[in-house]
Amino acid sequence: MRIYITEASRKILNLRIPLGLAINRMTAGFIARRCRKEGIHISKGQLRVLIKEVKKYKKHHKNWKLVEIDSADGAHVEIVL
């Protein structure tokens, strides 16, 4: 996973995180607890299946843009799997 943040054509952050560190069973547990607090019922098993499918999708679709945001003041945020 790569996170790019630029502001007025100036790089602020260029961060690379291995997908296995960003998305794993521990993260699934955090997501499941947060979803329960928000009233969304999803099990850890369902989240594990989702994580497995995201990893499989990444293998077939390189440089998949997960998030791309442009702000009014010129900042640009991009998260690529």
ABEGO torsion letter per residue (X at the ends): XBBBBBBGGBBABBBBBBAAAABBAAAAAAAAAAAAAAGBBBBAAAAAAAAAAAAAAAAABBGBBABBBBBAAGBBBBBBX
